[in-house]
Amino acid sequence: MAPDDQTMTFTYNCTQHEATGFAPFYLMFGRVPHLPVDLLFKNVLRDDSVCDYNAYVKSLATDLQSAMLLAQRHSSVEQKHQSDQYNKKVKGLPLSVGDRVLVANKSGRGNAS
């Protein structure tokens, strides 16, 4: 992968998605990414939730559970919206008893059985 491809992939993974409401990076790792500049300024090391293992694990489990539920809700809403938009364009003719229709013939032609 070229450096520009990696940068674009990282940016994509850190951007909130319309369907889930969360960035893929957050849903995968349960946190926002720590960049080299964060380590340079030691912001991460001052964060007690990162340094205290037990508190971090408990917080991570809770955050991921709530993120999963919210992402599922957002995804369902977005799927319904997409379905409604698609169905607006669908046109069909009503069928009545006695109408002639095409039927697929699923019998196996040339089958030696």
N, C-alpha and C positions, 0 to 999 in steps of 0.2 A: 504494500500500500504506500502510495506517495504521501509525503508529509501533509499536503493539502487535503488529501482524502481522510487522513486520521483526524485532522482538525475539524473537518466537516462532520465526520461521524461522531466525534466527541460533542460538538455543538448540538447536533440532532438529538443525541442521547440525553443531553442536559436541558432540553427545551420542553416545556409543558405541551402535551398533546391534547388536542380538542376532544378526542374520543374518551380518554381516561381522566383528564384533568391533572395528570401527573407526568413528570419527566420519566422516561424509561430508566434512567440511572437511579432515580429515587426508588422506583418500584423494585429494582433489582437489588440494590444495596441498602436501602432504608435510610439514606442520607444524601445530602448534596455533596458534590465532589469537593475534595480538598486539593487545591491547586498548589504548585510550588511556591507561589507568592504567599500563600497562607502559612506555610512552614517558615518562609523567610521572615515574616513578621511575627511568628510564633502565636498567631491567633488560635490555632488548633490546640496547642499545648496549654493554653490558658482556659480552655473549655473543660469544666469539670465533668460534663457528661461523656466526653471522649476519654478522659483519663481514668475515671472510676469504672472498672469493668462490669461489676454487678449492676450498677445503675444504668450503664449503657445497654446491657443485654435486655434488661427489663423494659427500658424505654424503646429499644429497637423492636421488640416483639409487639408492644402496644401500638407503636407508630405504623408498623407494617400491616397489622391487622386492620386498623382503621383506614389506611391507604388502600388496601385491597377492597374493602367494602365500598369506599367512595369511588374507586376506579370502576368497579363493577356497575355501580349505579350510573355513573357518567356514561359508560359504554352502552348500557341498555337504553338510556335516553337518546344517545347519538344514533344507535341502530334503529330505533323507532322513528326518529326524524328522517334518516336516510330512506327507510322503507316508505314512509308517508310521501316523501318527495318523488320517489320512483313510481309509486302507485298513482300519483296524480296524472302521469303520462300514459298509463296503461289504459287501453281502450279495448273492449270486447263486445261481441254481439250476444244478445241473449239467445239461448237455445230453447226450442219448444219441442214437444213430443211430435215425432214424425219428420223432424229436420234431418237432412242427409249430412253425415259427418264422415271424415276420414278416420280410419282405424288402423293402427299399426299392426301388421301381421308378424307376430313374434315366433311363428313356427320355424323349426330348423329345416330349411331346404337343403336337400342333398345330404342329409344326415344318414349314415349307413346303419342306423340302429333299427 
